[in-house]
Amino acid sequence: LMIYINETSLTEKLLSDQYYLDVMGMLEYDPNLSKNRPKHREHFLTSVKYKSVIELDDTSIIFQVHLNFRIQYLKNVALAHIMNEETFTNLSSFIFFNQIEILKNYN
């Protein structure tokens, strides 16, 4: 999986609005989970609703918020059973620095 390359710009592109459903769809076809295949796309299309507790006008900040959610989903759900330590650390760092950017731009 390309996420294991640990290149933040690639991860950001793969989880952009344009591609994230395709990436989540690919993760549904894990041969190790043939009996209980996950439904990542269905989850994002039916269960995930963006709700803001503060008003955000900057679309780049809103994208960063969405990106953080998608990365956390990958880390904690979609890839949790197969992720190596390096990828886990890189995704955690990506989330952390992304949160700093969000907060920095908010103030």
Contacts in CASP RR format, 6 or more apart in sequence:
PFRMAT RR
TARGET T0000
AUTHOR 0000-0000-0000
METHOD contacts of the structure
MODEL  1
LMIYINETSLTEKLLSDQYYLDVMGMLEYDPNLSKNRPKHREHFLTSVKY
KSVIELDDTSIIFQVHLNFRIQYLKNVALAHIMNEETFTNLSSFIFFNQI
EILKNYN
1 26 0 8 1.000
1 27 0 8 1.000
1 79 0 8 1.000
2 10 0 8 1.000
2 14 0 8 1.000
3 11 0 8 1.000
3 14 0 8 1.000
3 74 0 8 1.000
3 79 0 8 1.000
3 87 0 8 1.000
3 91 0 8 1.000
4 84 0 8 1.000
4 87 0 8 1.000
6 86 0 8 1.000
6 87 0 8 1.000
6 90 0 8 1.000
8 90 0 8 1.000
8 94 0 8 1.000
11 71 0 8 1.000
11 91 0 8 1.000
11 94 0 8 1.000
12 67 0 8 1.000
13 19 0 8 1.000
14 20 0 8 1.000
14 23 0 8 1.000
15 23 0 8 1.000
15 67 0 8 1.000
15 70 0 8 1.000
15 71 0 8 1.000
15 74 0 8 1.000
16 63 0 8 1.000
16 67 0 8 1.000
17 63 0 8 1.000
17 66 0 8 1.000
20 44 0 8 1.000
20 70 0 8 1.000
21 41 0 8 1.000
21 44 0 8 1.000
21 45 0 8 1.000
24 40 0 8 1.000
24 41 0 8 1.000
24 43 0 8 1.000
24 44 0 8 1.000
24 78 0 8 1.000
25 40 0 8 1.000
25 41 0 8 1.000
27 38 0 8 1.000
27 40 0 8 1.000
27 74 0 8 1.000
27 78 0 8 1.000
27 79 0 8 1.000
28 37 0 8 1.000
28 38 0 8 1.000
28 39 0 8 1.000
28 40 0 8 1.000
28 41 0 8 1.000
29 37 0 8 1.000
30 37 0 8 1.000
30 38 0 8 1.000
30 82 0 8 1.000
32 81 0 8 1.000
32 82 0 8 1.000
38 77 0 8 1.000
38 78 0 8 1.000
40 73 0 8 1.000
40 77 0 8 1.000
40 78 0 8 1.000
48 69 0 8 1.000
50 62 0 8 1.000
50 65 0 8 1.000
50 66 0 8 1.000
52 62 0 8 1.000
54 106 0 8 1.000
56 62 0 8 1.000
56 65 0 8 1.000
56 106 0 8 1.000
58 105 0 8 1.000
60 105 0 8 1.000
61 102 0 8 1.000
61 105 0 8 1.000
61 106 0 8 1.000
64 98 0 8 1.000
64 101 0 8 1.000
64 102 0 8 1.000
64 105 0 8 1.000
65 102 0 8 1.000
67 98 0 8 1.000
68 95 0 8 1.000
68 98 0 8 1.000
68 99 0 8 1.000
68 102 0 8 1.000
71 91 0 8 1.000
71 94 0 8 1.000
71 95 0 8 1.000
71 98 0 8 1.000
72 95 0 8 1.000
74 91 0 8 1.000
75 83 0 8 1.000
75 88 0 8 1.000
75 91 0 8 1.000
75 92 0 8 1.000
75 95 0 8 1.000
79 87 0 8 1.000
83 91 0 8 1.000
END
